[in-house]
Amino acid sequence: MNLWHALAGALILFGSTLALTAAIGIVRFPDTLTRMHAATKPQVIGLILVLAGAAIQLRGHANVWTLVLVGLFTLLTAPVIAHLIGRTAYREQRYRDGLLRVNALRDDDVD
């Protein structure tokens, strides 16, 4: 077993662990805003690590560019999706009271 296989295995294992913790967070967290955090940050980083491990394993193969495109697409779309989910949760008041310290979307001008 050479160094590249060990590095690829470690990246895939760590990335899948992060994705697992994200899935547990989505199930266990109490409201939409905290679930949104679990669905974006550790899940995206976990996916990037899994893709990096797969790219190391497939180095020199044409499918590596597909993995790069999947990673870039995920990095571009995850923040947009999280923003839209957060705004929708705010508009439908699906968050815990007292969770927001700064409310930039409030209609009134009272500070």
Contacts in CASP RR format, 6 or more apart in sequence:
PFRMAT RR
TARGET T0000
AUTHOR 0000-0000-0000
METHOD contacts of the structure
MODEL  1
MNLWHALAGALILFGSTLALTAAIGIVRFPDTLTRMHAATKPQVIGLILV
LAGAAIQLRGHANVWTLVLVGLFTLLTAPVIAHLIGRTAYREQRYRDGLL
RVNALRDDDVD
4 56 0 8 1.000
4 57 0 8 1.000
4 59 0 8 1.000
5 57 0 8 1.000
7 53 0 8 1.000
7 56 0 8 1.000
8 53 0 8 1.000
8 54 0 8 1.000
8 56 0 8 1.000
8 57 0 8 1.000
9 53 0 8 1.000
9 57 0 8 1.000
11 49 0 8 1.000
11 50 0 8 1.000
11 52 0 8 1.000
11 53 0 8 1.000
11 56 0 8 1.000
12 49 0 8 1.000
12 50 0 8 1.000
12 53 0 8 1.000
12 54 0 8 1.000
12 57 0 8 1.000
14 46 0 8 1.000
14 49 0 8 1.000
15 45 0 8 1.000
15 46 0 8 1.000
15 47 0 8 1.000
15 49 0 8 1.000
15 50 0 8 1.000
16 46 0 8 1.000
16 50 0 8 1.000
18 42 0 8 1.000
18 43 0 8 1.000
18 45 0 8 1.000
18 46 0 8 1.000
18 49 0 8 1.000
19 42 0 8 1.000
19 43 0 8 1.000
19 46 0 8 1.000
19 47 0 8 1.000
19 50 0 8 1.000
21 38 0 8 1.000
21 42 0 8 1.000
22 38 0 8 1.000
22 39 0 8 1.000
22 41 0 8 1.000
22 42 0 8 1.000
22 43 0 8 1.000
22 46 0 8 1.000
23 43 0 8 1.000
24 38 0 8 1.000
25 35 0 8 1.000
25 38 0 8 1.000
26 35 0 8 1.000
26 38 0 8 1.000
26 39 0 8 1.000
29 35 0 8 1.000
29 37 0 8 1.000
29 38 0 8 1.000
30 96 0 8 1.000
31 89 0 8 1.000
31 94 0 8 1.000
31 95 0 8 1.000
31 96 0 8 1.000
31 99 0 8 1.000
32 85 0 8 1.000
32 86 0 8 1.000
32 89 0 8 1.000
32 94 0 8 1.000
32 95 0 8 1.000
33 86 0 8 1.000
33 89 0 8 1.000
33 95 0 8 1.000
33 96 0 8 1.000
33 99 0 8 1.000
36 82 0 8 1.000
36 85 0 8 1.000
36 86 0 8 1.000
36 89 0 8 1.000
39 82 0 8 1.000
39 85 0 8 1.000
40 78 0 8 1.000
40 79 0 8 1.000
40 81 0 8 1.000
40 82 0 8 1.000
43 78 0 8 1.000
44 74 0 8 1.000
44 75 0 8 1.000
44 78 0 8 1.000
47 71 0 8 1.000
47 74 0 8 1.000
48 71 0 8 1.000
48 74 0 8 1.000
48 75 0 8 1.000
51 67 0 8 1.000
51 68 0 8 1.000
51 70 0 8 1.000
51 71 0 8 1.000
54 67 0 8 1.000
55 64 0 8 1.000
55 67 0 8 1.000
55 68 0 8 1.000
58 64 0 8 1.000
58 67 0 8 1.000
87 105 0 8 1.000
89 95 0 8 1.000
90 105 0 8 1.000
END
